[in-house]
Amino acid sequence: MEMETGLYLIPTTLGDFNTADKVLPNYNIIVTHKIKIFIVEQVRTARRFLKKIKHPVEIDNMTFLELNKHTDYSKVSHYLDSIKLGESIGLLSEAGTPCIADPGSVIVKQAHEKSVKVFPLVGPNSIILSLMASGFNGQNFSFHGYLPVEKNLRVKSLQKLESLCSIDKQTQIFIETPYRNSSLFSSILKHCNSNTYLCIASNISLDSQYIRTLSISQWKKEKVDLDKKPTIFLLSKGI
């Protein structure tokens, strides 16, 4: 297969790498097998993923360039230099789709500035999958990332999101660090109106997947274990 030289945005699984055959197109695997230079969040995770998809090149013969919250972005301008020499580069997500609630946009921006072709590959994205499965408005929605940790600011954020649900009929989507899921869930139940709808989408695409939409009043009667499970929260005023 002939492959154009450029920056390839390569999705990975949303959890257990054993689901790679289930959620990743074979084309992605073929393309990734042809790349030896990768920009990654964590080298260890990237190595595990590449071994799982049976990359034909020995791991020690690949090049890994880290891009995460500890990276000095002013020093990554050379990351795309190999493309000028005819070598394609892969931007690997830690989980799911690169650049969506995930580092990487700084590299894609550089690619455009350097007139480097960018090739986004198809793959799982927890935000879009949760919206699809929620029953909420998929034509008008907003993703907010993490809500504030501080209690009063979090309450104000939830109230603002509820207001947007009512005024704009807009689905509000947000996430939390997995070990704080239960705390956020409790805050939602305590501070959101009983007739507001909440969708919880946890461990999406895994065997342990849990997706359910209920009103806040209904959620108060339910028991759900979200501890340490990657979870998307969605709010809506009606379904």
BAZADREN-52099 format. One record per atom (N, C-alpha, C): x, y negated, z; atom name; residue in one letter. Coordinates in steps of 0.02 Angstrom, whole numbers, plus 50000, padded with zeros to 5 digits. Each point is the difference from the previous one (the first is absolute). Layout:
BEGIN
    c1    c2    c3 atomo residuo
     X     Y     Z    CA       A
...
end
This chain:
BEGIN
    c1    c2    c3 atomo residuo
 50042 50060 50000     N       M
 49958 49940 50000    CA       M
 50044 49937 50000     C       M
 49987 49956 49952     N       E
 50036 49937 49997    CA       E
 49972 49953 50054     C       E
 50044 49965 50033     N       M
 49979 49957 50055    CA       M
 50033 49932 49993     C       M
 49960 49947 50000     N       E
 50028 49933 49996    CA       E
 50039 49983 50064     C       E
 50052 49961 49992     N       T
 50039 49978 50058    CA       T
 49964 49944 50036     C       T
 49998 50005 50066     N       G
 49967 49948 50039    CA       G
 49993 50019 50072     C       G
 49958 49964 50036     N       L
 49986 50013 50070    CA       L
 49934 50039 50005     C       L
 50003 50060 50028     N       Y
 49942 50043 50006    CA       Y
 49974 49999 50072     C       Y
 49936 49983 50009     N       L
 49969 49998 50066    CA       L
 49968 50067 50014     C       L
 50032 50038 50044     N       I
 49983 50071 50009    CA       I
 49962 50012 50065     C       I
 49936 50019 49995     N       P
 49962 50016 50061    CA       P
 50024 50067 50029     C       P
 49990 50008 50065     N       T
 50011 50064 50033    CA       T
 49936 50022 50034     C       T
 50002 50055 50035     N       T
 49940 50023 50035    CA       T
 49986 49955 50060     C       T
 49939 50004 50026     N       L
 49980 49959 50057    CA       L
 50017 50032 50067     C       L
 50028 50059 49997     N       G
 50019 50035 50061    CA       G
 50044 50059 49984     C       G
 49977 50059 50016     N       D
 50038 50062 49989    CA       D
 50020 50006 49926     C       D
 50065 50008 49987     N       F
 50024 50006 49932    CA       F
 49973 50063 49964     C       F
 49973 50047 50039     N       N
 49972 50060 49969    CA       N
 49939 49985 49957     C       N
 49973 49939 50005     N       T
 49942 49982 49960    CA       T
 50020 49969 49933     C       T
 50065 50000 49984     N       A
 50024 49967 49940    CA       A
 49965 50026 49937     C       A
 49991 50065 49995     N       D
 49967 50028 49941    CA       D
 49927 49978 49994     C       D
 49971 49984 50057     N       K
 49929 49982 50002    CA       K
 49987 49929 49979     C       K
 50046 49954 50018     N       V
 49985 49929 49992    CA       V
 50044 49963 49949     C       V
 50053 50033 49975     N       L
 50044 49966 49953    CA       L
 49996 50032 49930     C       L
 49991 49959 49949     N       P
 49999 50026 49931    CA       P
 50067 50031 49982     C       P
 49999 50051 49958     N       N
 50062 50033 49979    CA       N
 50046 49951 49963     C       N
 49970 49951 49966     N       Y
 50040 49949 49965    CA       Y
 50047 49964 50048     C       Y
 49975 49986 50061     N       N
 50041 49966 50050    CA       N
 50063 50041 50016     C       N
 49990 50065 50007     N       I
 50055 50045 50017    CA       I
 50052 50000 49944     C       I
 49976 50003 49938     N       I
 50045 50001 49942    CA       I
 50041 49936 49998     C       I
 49967 49943 50011     N       V
 50035 49936 49999    CA       V
 50051 49996 50057     C       V
 49979 50018 50060     N       T
 50044 49996 50058    CA       T
 50061 50045 49992     C       T
 49992 50057 49967     N       H
 50056 50045 49988    CA       H
 50054 49968 49956     C       H
 49982 49950 49962     N       K
 50047 49968 49954    CA       K
 50036 49940 50032     C       K
 49983 49985 50062     N       I
 50029 49942 50035    CA       I
 50048 50023 50055     C       I
 50056 49965 50005     N       K
 50051 50018 50050    CA       K
 50013 49944 50050     C       K
 49970 49941 49988     N       I
 50010 49943 50045    CA       I
 49931 49980 50028     C       I
 49996 49997 50066     N       F
 49936 49986 50031    CA       F
 50006 49945 50053     C       F
 49951 49955 49999     N       I
 49993 49950 50052    CA       I
 49947 50027 50048     C       I
 50018 50007 50064     N       V
 49957 50036 50047    CA       V
 49995 49963 50067     C       V
 49947 50016 50037     N       E
 49993 49973 50068    CA       E
 50047 50036 50048     C       E
 49997 50066 49998     N       Q
 50042 50041 50043    CA       Q
 50032 50056 49958     C       Q
 50065 50004 50001     N       V
 50036 50049 49959    CA       V
 49979 50071 50018     C       V
 49993 50013 50064     N       R
 49983 50068 50022    CA       R
 49933 50024 49970     C       R
 49949 49957 50003     N       T
 49935 50018 49972    CA       T
 50004 50009 49925     C       T
 50036 49956 49967     N       A
 50007 50005 49927    CA       A
 50034 50066 49980     C       A
 50051 50020 50036     N       R
 50034 50063 49986    CA       R
 49952 50059 50007     C       R
 49960 49998 50052     N       R
 49952 50055 50011    CA       R
 49951 50004 49943     C       R
 49975 49943 49977     N       F
 49952 49999 49945    CA       F
 50031 50027 49936     C       F
 50061 49978 49985     N       L
 50033 50022 49938    CA       L
 50016 50074 50001     C       L
 50016 50026 50058     N       K
 50011 50072 50006    CA       K
 49934 50037 49990     C       K
 49946 49973 50026     N       K
 49935 50032 49993    CA       K
 49979 50006 49927     C       K
 50014 49949 49960     N       I
 49981 50003 49930    CA       I
 50054 50031 49956     C       I
 50050 50031 50034     N       K
 50053 50037 49966    CA       K
 50038 49958 49949     C       K
 50023 49941 50021     N       H
 50040 49958 49957    CA       H
 50063 50038 49979     C       H
 50015 50002 49934     N       P
 50055 50042 49976    CA       P
 50070 49974 50019     C       P
 50006 49938 50020     N       V
 50065 49971 50018    CA       V
 50013 50012 50074     C       V
 50061 50019 50017     N       E
 50018 50009 50070    CA       E
 49990 49934 50038     C       E
 49972 50005 50059     N       I
 49985 49941 50039    CA       I
 50062 49956 50010     C       I
 50057 50032 50012     N       D
 50062 49962 50012    CA       D
 50025 49963 49938     C       D
 49972 50017 49943     N       N
 50020 49967 49938    CA       N
 49952 49944 49980     C       N
 49952 49986 50044     N       M
 49953 49945 49987    CA       M
 50023 49938 50039     C       M
 49972 49944 49980     N       T
 50013 49937 50034    CA       T
 49936 49975 50033     C       T
 50005 49983 50065     N       F
 49942 49975 50036    CA       F
 50015 49930 50027     C       F
 49956 49954 49984     N       L
 50007 49930 50022    CA       L
 49941 49986 50047     C       L
 50015 49983 50062     N       E
 49946 49990 50049    CA       E
 49967 49932 49995     C       E
 49934 50000 50007     N       L
 49961 49938 50001    CA       L
 49946 50009 50053     C       L
 50010 49969 50057     N       N
 49951 50004 50054    CA       N
 50002 49936 50042     C       N
 49968 50000 50057     N       K
 49995 49939 50040    CA       K
 50068 49977 50028     C       K
 50049 50044 49998     N       H
 50067 49981 50024    CA       H
 50045 49974 49944     C       H
 49977 50004 49938     N       T
 50040 49980 49943    CA       T
 50004 49925 49994     C       T
 50060 49975 49987     N       D
 50009 49929 49985    CA       D
 49983 49990 49926     C       D
 49941 49972 49986     N       Y
 49975 49994 49932    CA       Y
 50046 49957 49955     C       Y
 50040 49958 50032     N       S
 50045 49959 49960    CA       S
 50058 50041 49971     C       S
 50005 50063 50022     N       K
 50057 50041 49978    CA       K
 49978 50058 49954     C       K
 49939 49997 49975     N       V
 49976 50056 49958    CA       V
 50000 49981 49926     C       V
 50029 49943 49983     N       S
 49998 49978 49930    CA       S
 50037 50047 49953     C       S
 50045 50041 50027     N       H
 50038 50046 49957    CA       H
 49965 50068 49992     C       H
 49944 50010 50034     N       Y
 49967 50066 49999    CA       Y
 49980 50022 49929     C       Y
 49987 49953 49956     N       L
 49977 50019 49933    CA       L
 50055 49999 49948     C       L
 50063 49990 50022     N       D
 50055 49992 49953    CA       D
 50008 50060 49953     C       D
 49987 50061 50024     N       S
 50010 50060 49960    CA       S
 49954 50003 49939     C       S
 49945 49964 50003     N       I
 49953 50000 49944    CA       I
 50033 49968 49938     C       I
 50043 49951 50012     N       K
 50036 49969 49944    CA       K
 50047 50049 49965     C       K
 50019 50053 50037     N       L
 50044 50051 49972    CA       L
 49962 50059 49972     C       L
 49933 49993 49996     N       G
 49959 50053 49970    CA       G
 49973 50051 50049     C       G
 50008 49988 50065     N       E
 49976 50047 50051    CA       E
 49934 49975 50029     C       E
 49949 50041 49996     N       S
 49937 49982 50032    CA       S
 50006 50007 50076     C       S
 49958 49963 50036     N       I
 50001 50001 50073    CA       I
 49929 50015 50024     C       I
 49995 50039 50053     N       G
 49935 50016 50028    CA       G
 49990 49965 50067     C       G
 49943 49967 50008     N       L
 49981 49971 50064    CA       L
 49953 50048 50034     C       L
 50023 50032 50054     N       L
 49962 50053 50033    CA       L
 49965 49973 50061     C       L
 49935 50012 50004     N       S
 49963 49981 50060    CA       S
 50015 50050 50056     C       S
 49995 49976 50062     N       E
 50006 50045 50057    CA       E
 49939 50045 50004     C       E
 49942 49973 49981     N       A
 49938 50038 49999    CA       A
 49950 49964 49956     C       A
 49974 50034 49950     N       G
 49952 49969 49956    CA       G
 50031 49959 49945     C       G
 49971 49942 49985     N       T
 50018 49960 49942    CA       T
 50048 49944 50016     C       T
 50054 49993 49963     N       P
 50048 49945 50012    CA       P
 49966 49932 49995     C       P
 50022 49955 50044     N       C
 49981 49929 49997    CA       C
 49930 49984 50026     C       C
 49960 50049 50014     N       I
 49933 49988 50028    CA       I
 50002 50019 50074     C       I
 49998 49949 50043     N       A
 50010 50011 50072    CA       A
 50065 50037 50011     C       A
 50050 49982 49963     N       D
 50062 50038 49996    CA       D
 50054 49954 49971     C       D
 50062 50004 50024     N       P
 50053 49958 49973    CA       P
 50012 50014 49926     C       P
 50030 49954 49966     N       G
 50018 50013 49930    CA       G
 49986 49942 49954     C       G
 49954 49957 50018     N       S
 49981 49946 49954    CA       S
 50059 49954 49984     C       S
 50046 49993 50048     N       V
 50059 49958 49988    CA       V
 50042 50026 49942     C       V
 50003 50067 49994     N       I
 50037 50031 49945    CA       I
 49963 49993 49934     C       I
 49934 50009 50003     N       V
 49960 49993 49938    CA       V
 50004 49928 49976     C       V
 49998 49952 50046     N       K
 50006 49929 49981    CA       K
 50067 49988 49965     C       K
 50053 50029 50027     N       Q
 50066 49993 49968    CA       Q
 50001 50031 49931     C       Q
 49966 50057 49993     N       A
 49997 50033 49935    CA       A
 49970 49953 49947     C       A
 49946 49967 50018     N       H
 49969 49953 49953    CA       H
 50046 49941 49985     C       H
 50034 49977 50052     N       E
 50046 49944 49989    CA       E
 50058 50018 49955     C       E
 50019 50064 50001     N       K
 50056 50024 49960    CA       K
 49977 50031 49934     C       K
 49935 49993 49985     N       S
 49970 50028 49939    CA       S
 50009 50076 49996     C       S
 49997 50033 50058     N       V
 50003 50073 50003    CA       V
 49929 50027 49996     C       V
 49989 50051 49960     N       K
 49934 50030 49994    CA       K
 49981 50036 50064     C       K
 49937 49993 50020     N       V
 49975 50031 50061    CA       V
 49946 50052 49981     C       V
 50007 50061 50027     N       F
 49954 50054 49983    CA       F
 49967 50027 50064     C       F
 49938 49979 50015     N       P
 49965 50028 50059    CA       P
 49971 50069 49983     C       P
 50014 50048 50042     N       L
 49974 50068 49990    CA       L
 49938 50011 50043     C       L
 49957 50044 49976     N       V
 49938 50016 50034    CA       V
 50014 50041 50063     C       V
 49964 49985 50054     N       G
 50008 50039 50061    CA       G
 49952 49979 50053     C       G
 50001 50034 50057     N       P
 49952 49987 50054    CA       P
 50012 49933 50034     C       P
 49946 49964 50014     N       N
 50004 49938 50039    CA       N
 49945 50003 50052     C       N
 50019 50000 50063     N       S
 49951 50010 50054    CA       S
 49948 49945 50003     C       S
 50019 49939 49981     N       I
 49953 49945 50003    CA       I
 49943 50010 49949     C       I
 50020 50015 49939     N       I
 49949 50009 49947    CA       I
 49960 50064 50012     C       I
 50032 50054 50021     N       L
 49964 50063 50012    CA       L
 49949 49991 50057     C       L
 50019 49964 50052     N       S
 49953 49989 50055    CA       S
 49941 49958 49978     C       S
 50013 49949 49958     N       L
 49946 49958 49974    CA       L
 49952 50042 49957     C       L
 50029 50042 49958     N       M
 49959 50043 49958    CA       M
 49953 50044 50041     C       M
 50025 50024 50057     N       A
 49963 50049 50040    CA       A
 49956 49967 50053     C       A
 50003 49934 50007     N       S
 49965 49966 50055    CA       S
 49925 49989 49987     C       S
 49982 49992 49937     N       G
 49932 49980 49985    CA       G
 49990 49925 50002     C       G
 50055 49963 50009     N       F
 49997 49927 50005    CA       F
 50010 49967 49932     C       F
 49993 49934 49999     N       N
 50007 49960 49939    CA       N
 50071 50007 49972     C       N
 50005 50030 49942     N       G
 50065 50010 49968    CA       G
 50015 49947 49948     C       G
 49954 49951 49992     N       Q
 50011 49946 49952    CA       Q
 50024 49936 50033     C       Q
 49994 49997 50066     N       N
 50022 49942 50037    CA       N
 50028 50024 50067     C       N
 50065 50002 50006     N       F
 50031 50025 50061    CA       F
 50066 49964 50013     C       F
 50024 50005 50062     N       S
 50062 49966 50019    CA       S
 50038 50044 50049     C       S
 50066 50005 49987     N       F
 50044 50039 50045    CA       F
 50041 49952 50043     C       F
 50001 50012 50064     N       H
 50031 49953 50047    CA       H
 50063 50028 50034     C       H
 50019 50060 49985     N       G
 50058 50028 50033    CA       G
 49985 50013 50073     C       G
 50048 49981 50043     N       Y
 49992 50011 50072    CA       Y
 49966 49940 50034     C       Y
 49953 50015 50044     N       L
 49969 49947 50040    CA       L
 50047 49983 50059     C       L
 49991 49941 50030     N       P
 50043 49981 50056    CA       P
 49996 50051 50058     C       P
 50055 50009 50034     N       V
 50002 50046 50057    CA       V
 49971 49966 50062     C       V
 50014 49935 50008     N       E
 49977 49963 50058    CA       E
 49923 49999 50003     C       E
 49972 50016 50057     N       K
 49929 50013 50008    CA       K
 49955 49944 49973     C       K
 50011 49938 50022     N       N
 49957 49945 49979    CA       N
 50004 49986 49925     C       N
 50060 50004 49973     N       L
 50008 49989 49928    CA       L
 49967 50056 49960     C       L
 50004 50061 50027     N       R
 49968 50056 49966    CA       R
 49924 49991 49999     C       R
 49971 49979 50055     N       V
 49928 49989 50003    CA       V
 49979 49947 49950     C       V
 50038 49945 49996     N       K
 49985 49947 49952    CA       K
 50004 50026 49929     C       K
 50050 50043 49986     N       S
 50007 50028 49933    CA       S
 49940 50044 49982     C       S
 49979 50042 50046     N       L
 49942 50043 49988    CA       L
 49937 49959 49987     C       L
 49992 49947 50039     N       Q
 49942 49956 49990    CA       Q
 50002 49965 49933     C       Q
 50059 49981 49979     N       K
 50007 49968 49935    CA       K
 49985 50049 49944     C       K
 50023 50062 50007     N       L
 49988 50051 49949    CA       L
 49925 50016 49995     C       L
 49968 50004 50057     N       E
 49927 50011 50000    CA       E
 49964 49943 49964     C       E
 50023 49940 50012     N       S
 49969 49942 49967    CA       S
 50007 50004 49925     C       S
 50060 50021 49976     N       L
 50011 50007 49928    CA       L
 49956 50055 49971     C       L
 49989 50053 50039     N       C
 49955 50053 49977    CA       C
 49930 49972 49988     C       C
 49978 49956 50044     N       S
 49932 49972 49996    CA       S
 49993 49948 49945     C       S
 50048 49954 50000     N       I
 49996 49943 49954    CA       I
 50013 50020 49927     C       I
 50054 50038 49990     N       D
 50021 50017 49932    CA       D
 49981 50070 49978     C       D
 49967 50038 50044     N       K
 49984 50071 49985    CA       K
 50064 50038 49981     C       K
 50054 49981 50033     N       Q
 50066 50025 49982    CA       Q
 50022 50055 50049     C       Q
 50025 50055 49974     N       T
 50028 50053 50042    CA       T
 50067 49978 50028     C       T
 50010 50009 50065     N       Q
 50062 49980 50033    CA       Q
 50039 50063 50019     C       Q
 50063 50002 49979     N       I
 50041 50060 50009    CA       I
 50063 49982 50040     C       I
 50017 50041 50049     N       F
 50060 49986 50040    CA       F
 50028 50066 50028     C       F
 50060 49995 50027     N       I
 50034 50060 50026    CA       I
 50030 49984 50068     C       I
 50027 50052 50031     N       E
 50034 49993 50064    CA       E
 50056 50051 50004     C       E
 50051 49986 50040     N       T
 50051 50049 50014    CA       T
 49966 50061 50031     C       T
 50013 50061 49974     N       P
 49961 50059 50022    CA       P
 49993 50008 50075     C       P
 50051 49984 50039     N       Y
 49995 50011 50073    CA       Y
 49955 49948 50034     C       Y
 49980 49947 49963     N       R
 49954 49950 50028    CA       R
 49930 50005 49970     C       R
 49986 50052 49962     N       N
 49935 50008 49969    CA       N
 49943 50000 50050     C       N
 50009 50037 50055     N       S
 49946 50006 50049    CA       S
 49984 49933 50032     C       S
 50051 49960 50012     N       S
 49990 49934 50029    CA       S
 49961 49955 49952     C       S
 50018 50002 49936     N       L
 49963 49960 49951    CA       L
 49928 50023 49994     C       L
 49990 50065 49999     N       F
 49933 50028 49994    CA       F
 49957 49976 50059     C       F
 50028 50001 50059     N       S
 49964 49977 50060    CA       S
 49982 49926 49994     C       S
 50046 49960 49974     N       S
 49987 49928 49991    CA       S
 49943 49989 49950     C       S
 50000 50038 49946     N       I
 49947 49994 49950    CA       I
 49932 50015 50031     C       I
 49996 50055 50038     N       L
 49937 50019 50031    CA       L
 49976 49948 50051     C       L
 50047 49970 50034     N       K
 49983 49952 50053    CA       K
 49980 49932 49973     C       K
 50031 49978 49945     N       H
 49992 49931 49979    CA       H
 49961 49991 49935     C       H
 49987 50053 49963     N       C
 49961 49993 49938    CA       C
 49926 50013 50014     C       C
 49958 49970 49958     N       N
 49928 50007 50009    CA       N
 49977 50072 49987     C       N
 49948 50020 50033     N       S
 49977 50069 49996    CA       S
 49977 50020 49931     C       S
 49978 49951 49960     N       N
 49975 50016 49932    CA       N
 50054 49993 49946     C       N
 50062 49984 50021     N       T
 50056 50001 49953    CA       T
 50020 50072 49986     C       T
 50020 50013 49938     N       Y
 50021 50068 49982    CA       Y
 50076 50005 50000     C       Y
 50024 50056 50025     N       L
 50072 50015 50002    CA       L
 50013 50066 49966     C       L
 50048 50001 49955     N       C
 50024 50062 49971    CA       C
 50070 50014 50028     C       C
 50010 50061 50022     N       I
 50066 50022 50023    CA       I
 50024 50053 49950     C       I
 50058 49988 49971     N       A
 50029 50048 49952    CA       A
 50070 50019 50025     C       A
 50006 50061 50023     N       S
 50062 50022 50033    CA       S
 50030 50060 49963     C       S
 50067 50001 49997     N       N
 50036 50056 49967    CA       N
 49972 50015 49930     C       N
 49991 49948 49962     N       I
 49971 50007 49933    CA       I
 50041 50046 49956     C       I
 49967 50045 49966     N       S
 50028 50049 49952    CA       S
 50033 50059 50034     C       S
 50005 50000 50066     N       L
 50029 50057 50036    CA       L
 49944 50050 50019     C       L
 50020 50060 50021     N       D
 49951 50050 50021    CA       D
 49960 49975 50060     C       D
 50029 49955 50040     N       S
 49968 49974 50060    CA       S
 49962 49935 49987     C       S
 49986 49985 49937     N       Q
 49967 49938 49982    CA       Q
 49934 49991 50038     C       Q
 49989 49938 50023     N       Y
 49938 49982 50035    CA       Y
 49976 49933 49973     C       Y
 49942 49998 49969     N       I
 49971 49938 49974    CA       I
 49927 49998 50020     C       I
 49981 49946 50035     N       R
 49930 49995 50021    CA       R
 49980 49927 50006     C       R
 49939 49984 49979     N       T
 49971 49933 50005    CA       T
 49938 50002 50045     C       T
 50001 49957 50051     N       L
 49943 49995 50045    CA       L
 49993 49927 50022     C       L
 49943 49983 50028     N       S
 49993 49934 50030    CA       S
 50037 50000 50067     C       S
 50016 49941 50025     N       I
 50035 49995 50063    CA       I
 49960 50034 50056     C       I
 49934 49991 49999     N       S
 49958 50031 50052    CA       S
 50005 50077 49996     C       S
 50006 50026 49939     N       Q
 50007 50073 49992    CA       Q
 50069 50024 50022     C       Q
 50052 49960 49984     N       W
 50068 50019 50019    CA       W
 50006 50005 50076     C       W
 49963 49959 50036     N       K
 50005 50001 50073    CA       K
 49977 50066 50030     C       K
 49965 50040 49961     N       K
 49977 50065 50023    CA       K
 50046 50057 49977     C       K
 50052 49982 49962     N       E
 50045 50050 49971    CA       E
 50067 50003 50037     C       E
 50032 50058 49997     N       K
 50068 50007 50024    CA       K
 50045 50016 49941     C       K
 50053 49962 49992     N       V
 50045 50011 49943    CA       V
 50072 49991 50023     C       V
 50043 50045 49979     N       D
 50070 49998 50018    CA       D
 50041 49970 49943     C       D
 50024 49939 50009     N       L
 50039 49967 49948    CA       L
 50073 49992 50020     C       L
 50019 50028 50057     N       D
 50067 49990 50026    CA       D
 50053 50026 49952     C       D
 50046 49955 49982     N       K
 50058 50016 49958    CA       K
 49982 50026 49930     C       K
 49940 49981 49977     N       K
 49978 50021 49933    CA       K
 49994 49938 49956     C       K
 50034 49998 49942     N       P
 49993 49943 49955    CA       P
 49926 49988 49983     C       P
 49977 49940 50014     N       T
 49928 49987 49995    CA       T
 49986 49933 49968     C       T
 49948 49998 49958     N       I
 49976 49938 49971    CA       I
 49932 49984 50032     C       I
 49991 49937 50019     N       F
 49937 49976 50028    CA       F
 49967 49953 49951     C       F
 49934 50009 49988     N       L
 49963 49958 49954    CA       L
 49936 49976 50034     C       L
 49985 49935 49993     N       L
 49939 49972 50027    CA       L
 49954 49975 49945     C       L
 49935 50008 50011     N       S
 49951 49975 49953    CA       S
 49936 49983 50038     C       S
 49960 49956 49972     N       K
 49936 49982 50032    CA       K
 49942 50041 49974     C       K
 50011 50041 49952     N       G
 49945 50041 49976    CA       G
 50023 50049 49947     C       G
 49965 50056 49995     N       I
 50016 50050 49948    CA       I
 49936 50022 49967     C       I
end
